[in-house]
């Protein structure tokens, strides 16, 4: 029961839901998330730590940057919730705006800017 509460609690914040929405595009650097979300790096990192501790994301370091990816091997509860989120989150204006900013940023981002 405690683990279920932890898994659900990690999704109880709008910023963390926006991060999950962006990570549906694949592995992203903290700098990518910061640019798309228009919030400070420290805030993004704090929310990513919550998602990582709850088992929603995994991280890898590349140079000075951390890159995050949604975990694919998760509990059946998380798999079911992730399916719902992949359908639901793109319907929200905030997530659509984040996507727009992310893809605009990708168009001008230097290829090695996060390394």
Phi, psi and omega in degrees: 000320181297319180295320178298317178298319179296317179299315181287322180299325180298335181263006186276004181244133180302323180294320178294324175295321177296322177296313178302317179301314179293323182289350175293344177279350180121192182295132179229146175279155176304323180297323177296314180295318179300316180294315182291321183276341182059043175228160184298150180303320181297323178292316178300314181297321179297316179292323177296323177298320177297316179294323179292314180298330180273356177086022178270329183227160170238158185233153170217147180264139173224104185066232180268357185255149173258139177244142184234148182218140174295135177291140177263328180264092183231177179296162179298326176299312180296322179299315179295316179295317180300321178298317178295316181297321180298330177275320189278315188300319179297347179281344183272137183303319181299319180290321177296320177296318177300315178300314180301313179295320180297313182290328175294320178296318179300325183294335183244354184289130172299143188299331182248026187292340182260004181256000000 
